[in-house]
Amino acid sequence: MKIVLSIVVLALILVFGAYFLTFYKKPADIKTAKIEINGSILTAEIADTNALRAKGLSTRESMLQDYGMLFIFPASGNYSFWMKGMLFPLDFVWVNGETVVDLKENVALPGDVLSENWPSFSSRQPFDKALELNAGAIKSLGIKVGDRVKF
């Protein structure tokens, strides 16, 4: 009886161990940067690859105050953003070089989250960086077009 029980326990350990090793992935090292706008210091996660830019903040339930996600593109252009998979509203700050070139405040979640017709948003000016912040941050920080951003 003890041998059978030992074999069952060993089999369970092997099954759970194999599951753990197969499906558990160590979270990628999250790169962050300090950003200064209008005297306020923010911490931003860096999204500088296609995979990180595509994932963005989707599926997260919230974001800390004074925190954001900085999307860095290889060249200035007019890249689009959408709210697919987003669970909280955002402000967008589009930056070219170190200058704010456009803003979009209080981008709400789409009413029909099951829809595949997600609206997209972009700057009216070319940009090489986009900063996503919690909705209301642009107003509370007094961010305006033309402001300088220190990275």
C-alpha positions as CSV (number, residue, x, y, z in Angstrom):
1,M,0.0,0.0,0.0
2,K,2.8,2.4,0.9
3,I,4.5,1.7,-2.5
4,V,1.3,2.4,-4.4
5,L,0.8,5.7,-2.5
6,S,4.4,6.7,-3.0
7,I,4.0,6.1,-6.8
8,V,0.8,8.1,-6.9
9,V,2.4,11.0,-5.0
10,L,5.5,10.9,-7.2
11,A,3.3,10.8,-10.4
12,L,1.3,13.9,-9.1
13,I,4.6,15.7,-8.4
14,L,5.8,14.9,-11.9
15,V,2.6,16.0,-13.5
16,F,2.4,19.3,-11.6
17,G,6.1,19.9,-12.1
18,A,5.8,19.3,-15.9
19,Y,2.7,21.7,-15.9
20,F,4.6,24.3,-14.0
21,L,7.7,24.1,-16.2
22,T,5.6,24.1,-19.4
23,F,3.1,26.9,-18.7
24,Y,4.8,29.1,-16.1
25,K,6.7,31.9,-17.8
26,K,8.8,34.2,-15.8
27,P,7.5,37.7,-16.5
28,A,9.7,39.6,-18.8
29,D,11.8,42.2,-17.2
30,I,9.7,45.3,-17.4
31,K,11.7,48.3,-18.5
32,T,10.7,51.7,-17.0
33,A,11.8,55.3,-17.3
34,K,11.3,58.4,-15.4
35,I,9.7,61.2,-17.4
36,E,9.3,64.8,-16.4
37,I,6.5,67.0,-17.7
38,N,5.7,70.4,-16.2
39,G,7.8,69.6,-13.1
40,S,6.0,66.4,-12.4
41,I,7.9,63.1,-12.4
42,L,6.1,60.1,-13.8
43,T,7.2,56.5,-14.1
44,A,6.4,54.8,-17.4
45,E,6.7,51.3,-18.6
46,I,8.5,51.2,-22.0
47,A,6.8,49.6,-25.0
48,D,9.6,49.6,-27.6
49,T,9.0,46.4,-29.6
50,N,6.1,45.5,-31.9
51,A,4.9,42.9,-29.4
52,L,5.0,45.3,-26.4
53,R,3.3,48.0,-28.4
54,A,0.6,45.7,-29.6
55,K,-0.1,44.5,-26.0
56,G,0.1,47.9,-24.4
57,L,-2.1,48.2,-21.3
58,S,-4.8,45.9,-22.5
59,T,-6.3,43.4,-20.0
60,R,-4.9,45.4,-17.0
61,E,-7.5,46.4,-14.5
62,S,-5.9,49.7,-13.5
63,M,-2.7,51.7,-13.4
64,L,-1.0,53.5,-10.5
65,Q,-1.3,57.3,-10.3
66,D,1.8,59.1,-11.7
67,Y,2.4,56.0,-13.9
68,G,2.0,55.4,-17.6
69,M,3.1,53.5,-20.6
70,L,5.6,55.0,-23.1
71,F,5.4,53.7,-26.6
72,I,8.6,54.3,-28.5
73,F,8.6,54.1,-32.3
74,P,11.6,53.7,-34.6
75,A,10.7,56.9,-36.6
76,S,8.3,59.7,-36.5
77,G,4.9,58.9,-38.1
78,N,1.2,58.7,-37.5
79,Y,0.6,55.5,-35.6
80,S,-2.9,54.5,-34.5
81,F,-4.0,53.4,-31.0
82,W,-7.2,51.6,-30.1
83,M,-8.9,50.6,-26.8
84,K,-9.3,46.8,-27.5
85,G,-9.0,44.9,-24.3
86,M,-8.8,48.1,-22.2
87,L,-10.5,48.0,-18.8
88,F,-10.0,51.7,-17.9
89,P,-10.1,55.1,-19.7
90,L,-6.9,56.8,-20.8
91,D,-5.3,60.1,-21.8
92,F,-2.9,60.1,-24.7
93,V,0.1,62.5,-25.0
94,W,1.9,62.3,-28.4
95,V,5.5,63.5,-28.4
96,N,7.9,64.1,-31.2
97,G,11.5,64.4,-30.0
98,E,11.0,66.0,-26.6
99,T,7.9,68.2,-27.5
100,V,4.3,67.4,-26.9
101,V,2.6,67.6,-30.4
102,D,-0.9,66.5,-29.6
103,L,-3.2,65.4,-26.8
104,K,-6.4,63.3,-26.5
105,E,-8.1,63.4,-23.1
106,N,-10.5,61.0,-21.5
107,V,-10.6,58.3,-24.1
108,A,-13.5,56.1,-22.8
109,L,-14.0,52.4,-23.2
110,P,-16.2,51.4,-26.1
111,G,-19.8,50.7,-25.2
112,D,-19.8,47.3,-26.8
113,V,-16.7,45.5,-25.6
114,L,-17.6,42.5,-27.8
115,S,-17.5,44.5,-31.0
116,E,-14.7,44.1,-33.4
117,N,-15.1,47.7,-34.7
118,W,-12.9,49.5,-32.2
119,P,-12.3,53.2,-32.9
120,S,-8.7,54.2,-33.4
121,F,-6.9,57.3,-32.3
122,S,-3.9,59.1,-33.6
123,S,-2.1,62.4,-33.4
124,R,-2.8,65.2,-35.9
125,Q,1.0,65.6,-36.0
126,P,3.8,63.0,-36.6
127,F,5.2,61.6,-33.4
128,D,7.9,59.1,-32.3
129,K,6.6,58.5,-28.8
130,A,3.2,58.2,-27.2
131,L,2.5,58.3,-23.5
132,E,-0.7,56.7,-22.2
133,L,-1.8,58.0,-18.8
134,N,-4.8,57.5,-16.6
135,A,-7.8,59.6,-17.8
136,G,-7.7,63.0,-16.2
137,A,-3.9,63.1,-15.9
138,I,-3.5,65.7,-18.8
139,K,-5.8,68.1,-17.0
140,S,-4.3,67.5,-13.5
141,L,-0.7,67.9,-14.7
142,G,-1.6,70.9,-16.9
143,I,0.0,69.3,-20.0
144,K,-0.3,71.3,-23.2
145,V,0.8,71.1,-26.8
146,G,4.4,72.5,-27.0
147,D,5.4,71.4,-23.5
148,R,8.9,69.9,-23.2
149,V,9.2,66.3,-22.0
150,K,12.4,65.1,-20.3
151,F,13.2,61.4,-20.7
